[in-house]
């Protein structure tokens, strides 16, 4: 058993950069590399892809990431954990095994963790959505996915079975990091304070470049060096869960008390009760201390017993959005842009476009903060008009962008750069499901098996 486990964060979201992960695998002296790639809407989109093609539904960058990182990780003995399995972990594992064989890496074991897909359970329930209070049954014909947030246990089991790579679907983000620690350091699944501190570790690392200065940077106020070559973080974790956050020395970015504190509070509602499937974590006694340049020690996380329920993210179709944009520049640009909005507003009413929501924005003037703040600002020399509306079908949505496009020749002068788009809306709400209704399992796929 090792005294220190080194875990690197290879991604903070589905479309994240690939080269920082390769850099970590090559130069980070890692035991584990974790890719966190799954957001709430991402898995609903993946479920739709799987319905069109039963072999699809995993992360679209899985192949590119694996081809880039597997040779280096295998050479350096780095094990990989990721939720890139999305809606189809078993297909992701099989694809990874195929890539490994093509790369000549025939001794790898890839585990697929499944069981998070609880669509049938949710559709057959009398649950209510936590956000709206609506009965889930009222949305039944529009629901496309229901995925429970699994904890660390099935990943721990897969690692204990010898998996070199573990690919999951919906797992709580910190659990991707706590699982290797539980496995390597022999922690009990009811050691609440240690699991609380492990959740601190996972929360600091899960967004990758955010804690090394990416989301922190604000030029002239919070300067971060060499952001174009931003390095992703490494956590050095001891047997009690205490962690030193750092990075590869030559990589861009920085690790400071401030970057760690900002990430610690990121997306946290109640620091005293951060509900996770493994533990209810308590961040209120966490201490952050700079040890050296780009080395910050974080201690003091605590925890209480996990609840008996799991959060389930339910994705459903919620209409369509139609959008059109056009730009105006030069003298009187804002006045012409406001006239453009007025024209489109009147045209949509005249032609009877049936919208449940409608927005008229001047990007660069009032799109984020409204007209009250815009009135106090110096008038810009360029502005972009945006009109967007929510409707029930794609045909109605297209009419919104078309009305913006007609501004080219039908009013005010000097408009250009029109774009228009129609897209289906995937909305997400949550339910709480009794944990005993969710039964995660794992399956091993071996790269040496030609028929896997």
Secondary structure, 3 states (H helix, E strand, C coil): CCCEEEEEEEECCCCCCCHHHHHHHHHCCCCEEEECCCCHHHHHHHHHHHHHCCCCCCCCCHHHHHHHHHHHHHHHCCEEEECCCCCCHHHHHHHHHHHHHHCCCCCCEEEEEECCECHHHHHCCCCECCCCCCEHHHHHHHEEEEEECECCHHHHHHHHCCCCEEEECCECHHHHHHHHHHHHHCCCCCCHHHHHHHHHHHHHHCCHHHCCCCCCCECCCECCCCHHHECCEEEEEECCCCEEEEECCCCECCCCHHHHHHHHHCCCCCCCCEECCCCEEECCCCEEEEEECCEEEEECCEEECCCCEEEEEEEEEEEEEEEEEEEEECCCHHHHHHHHHHHHHHHHHHCCCCCCEEEEEEECCCCCCHHHHHCCCCCCCEEEEEEEEEECCHHHHHHHHHHHHCHHHHCCCCCEEEEEEEEEEEEEEEEEEEHHHCCCEEEEEECCCCCC
